Amino acid sequence: MWQNLGDAAERFAARLRPQWTPPQPEKPQVTVPEKPEGLRAQRIRERHAAVHVLMNKGMSVGGIVAELRLDPKTVRKNMRAATAEELIGSRPTGRQSSLDGHAAYLAARWAEGCTSTSRLHRELADRGLTVSERTVRRFLLRLQENAKPTTRPPVPKVREVTRLILTHPDNRSEADRVILKELRDRSDDLDAACQLVARFAEILVHRQGQEKLEQWTRDAEQSQHPELRGFTSGLRKDWDAVMAGLTLYWNSGAVEGHVNRIKMLKRQMFGRAKHDLLRKRVLLTR
C-alpha cells in the first residue's frame, strides 16, 4: 500500500510542479556600459585619500607637503574638498572613444538581437563612422557583460519532492524541512496532498485502520487530486484485506519471504537442472 501511495505521490508531484516553479527572470535591459575611470581620476582619488588621512592625524599643511611632496596649493585644495568627486568634476576622465556618439545605437541594436560584430561594423560605416572592427568587438563584449541574465534558483526535481513527502518528519534534515515548507507555501494543492499522505502514514505505522481509515478514505475521495482518488479506489476493491492489514498485528510476511526464496531458487536453476533437484533445494535450504 505504501508503494502504491508513493507512486500516486510522484504523479501528483509531477502535476503540481509548475505551481512551485518560479517564473523565468525577465530579460535584462541592455544599457550603455560605462567607460572605465581614467588614470587622472584614480590619481585624484588616491591623493585626496592620502591628504585626509594625514589631516585626520593632526598634521599641518607644511607636514603634509613634506610627507607627500605636493604643492601647498594642491594640499589646501584637497583639504577643503570633502570628497574626491568635487576635485574630479564633470570633465571626462576616461579615454575618449570613437564610438561615444554611437553607443546608444549599438545598445539598441544589441537589445533587438543583432550581435554580429561584422554586421554592426557595416551599419556604423553606413552611418559615416570610420572605426575598426576590433573596436566594435570590444564594445560588444562590454555590452554582453552588462546584459548577463540573472540565474533562476534551481527547482527541485519531482523525485526529490516525492522523497521529501514520503520521508518521516523525524528523518528529514533541516535543509529538507525548509525546502518542503517553501514548496507547500507556494502550492496549496501540494500542502493538502502532503497532509493526506502524512495522515495515511500515521494510520499505517500505528495500525489505526479501524479508527481512522474510513474517514481518511472519504477525505481522499473528496480531494482535488485524481491520483489519490485512484489510490482509494484500489483500497475499496480489497477493503477487508486493507482494513485487516492496517489494524491487525498478524501478517503474511513469513509466507511472502518463503515465496521470494523459492522464486530465487527457481531463477538460479532455470535451464540447468530438473525438478527433483529443485525440490531438494526448496526443502533443504533454510
VENRACOR-V729983 format. One record per residue. N is the residue number from 1. SS is DSSP state (H for helix, E for strand, L for the rest). PSI is psi in whole degrees, 0 to 359 (* if undefined). BURIAL is # if it has 9 or more other ideal C-beta (glycine too) atoms within 8 Angstrom, else .. Layout:
BEGIN
n ss psi burial
N SS PSI BURIAL
N SS PSI BURIAL
END
This chain:
BEGIN
n ss psi burial
1 L 319 #
2 H 324 .
3 H 316 .
4 H 320 #
5 H 324 #
6 H 321 #
7 H 319 .
8 H 321 #
9 H 321 #
10 H 323 #
11 H 317 #
12 H 334 #
13 H 321 #
14 H 323 .
15 H 326 .
16 H 358 #
17 H 320 #
18 H 338 .
19 H 330 #
20 H 3 #
21 L 120 .
22 L 150 .
23 L 157 .
24 L 136 .
25 L 143 .
26 L 146 .
27 L 124 .
28 L 144 .
29 L 131 .
30 L 123 #
31 L 159 .
32 L 123 .
33 L 141 #
34 L 144 .
35 L 142 .
36 L 146 .
37 L 140 .
38 L 174 #
39 H 326 .
40 H 314 .
41 H 322 #
42 H 319 #
43 H 321 .
44 H 317 #
45 H 315 #
46 H 318 .
47 H 317 #
48 H 318 #
49 H 318 #
50 H 319 #
51 H 315 #
52 H 331 #
53 H 314 .
54 H 325 #
55 H 322 #
56 H 338 .
57 L 357 .
58 L 14 .
59 L 143 .
60 L 173 .
61 H 318 #
62 H 321 .
63 H 321 #
64 H 321 #
65 H 316 #
66 H 324 .
67 H 316 .
68 H 352 #
69 L 53 .
70 L 163 #
71 L 140 .
72 H 323 #
73 H 320 .
74 H 320 #
75 H 314 #
76 H 322 #
77 H 320 #
78 H 326 #
79 H 326 #
80 H 332 .
81 L 125 #
82 L 325 .
83 L 161 .
84 L 336 #
85 H 330 .
86 H 329 .
87 H 328 #
88 H 317 #
89 L 197 .
90 L 1 .
91 L 141 .
92 L 133 .
93 L 344 .
94 L 172 #
95 L 131 .
96 L 144 .
97 L 148 .
98 L 348 .
99 L 1 #
100 H 320 .
101 H 354 .
102 H 11 #
103 H 317 #
104 H 321 .
105 H 316 .
106 H 321 #
107 H 320 #
108 H 318 #
109 H 324 #
110 H 318 #
111 H 331 .
112 L 350 .
113 L 1 .
114 L 107 .
115 L 10 .
116 L 122 .
117 H 316 #
118 H 321 .
119 H 315 .
120 H 327 #
121 H 319 #
122 H 321 .
123 H 322 #
124 H 324 #
125 H 322 #
126 H 334 .
127 L 2 .
128 L 14 .
129 L 128 #
130 L 110 .
131 L 153 #
132 L 154 .
133 H 332 .
134 H 321 .
135 H 319 #
136 H 320 #
137 H 318 #
138 H 320 .
139 H 320 #
140 H 327 #
141 H 322 .
142 H 323 #
143 H 319 #
144 H 321 #
145 H 322 .
146 H 337 #
147 L 23 #
148 L 127 .
149 L 150 .
150 L 138 .
151 L 140 .
152 L 139 .
153 L 144 .
154 L 143 .
155 L 128 #
156 L 144 #
157 L 163 .
158 H 316 #
159 H 327 .
160 H 317 .
161 H 321 #
162 H 319 #
163 H 319 .
164 H 322 #
165 H 319 #
166 H 347 #
167 L 140 #
168 L 138 .
169 H 326 .
170 H 341 .
171 H 1 .
172 L 139 #
173 L 168 .
174 H 322 .
175 H 320 .
176 H 322 #
177 H 319 #
178 H 316 .
179 H 313 #
180 H 322 #
181 H 318 .
182 H 319 #
183 H 319 #
184 H 328 #
185 H 327 .
186 H 333 .
187 L 112 #
188 H 325 .
189 H 319 #
190 H 321 #
191 H 315 #
192 H 319 #
193 H 321 #
194 H 322 #
195 H 319 .
196 H 319 #
197 H 318 #
198 H 321 #
199 H 319 #
200 H 322 #
201 H 321 #
202 H 319 #
203 H 319 #
204 H 315 #
205 H 318 .
206 H 6 .
207 L 56 #
208 L 30 #
209 H 320 #
210 H 326 .
211 H 324 .
212 H 348 #
213 H 318 #
214 H 315 .
215 H 320 .
216 H 318 #
217 H 319 #
218 H 319 .
219 H 320 #
220 H 323 #
221 H 332 .
222 L 1 .
223 L 172 #
224 L 10 .
225 L 109 #
226 H 333 .
227 H 317 #
228 H 327 #
229 H 322 #
230 H 323 #
231 H 318 #
232 H 328 #
233 H 326 .
234 H 324 #
235 H 320 #
236 H 327 .
237 H 331 .
238 L 54 .
239 H 316 .
240 H 317 .
241 H 320 .
242 H 316 #
243 H 318 #
244 H 318 #
245 H 329 #
246 L 5 #
247 L 311 #
248 L 157 .
249 L 345 .
250 L 145 .
251 L 172 .
252 L 29 .
253 H 319 .
254 H 318 .
255 H 315 .
256 H 325 .
257 H 317 .
258 H 321 .
259 H 318 .
260 H 321 .
261 H 317 #
262 H 319 #
263 H 323 .
264 H 315 .
265 H 321 #
266 H 318 #
267 H 322 .
268 H 326 .
269 H 4 #
270 L 121 .
271 L 9 .
272 L 335 .
273 L 173 .
274 L 180 .
275 H 333 .
276 H 320 .
277 H 322 #
278 H 318 #
279 H 317 .
280 H 320 .
281 H 323 #
282 H 320 #
283 H 329 .
284 H 337 .
285 L 130 .
286 L * .
END
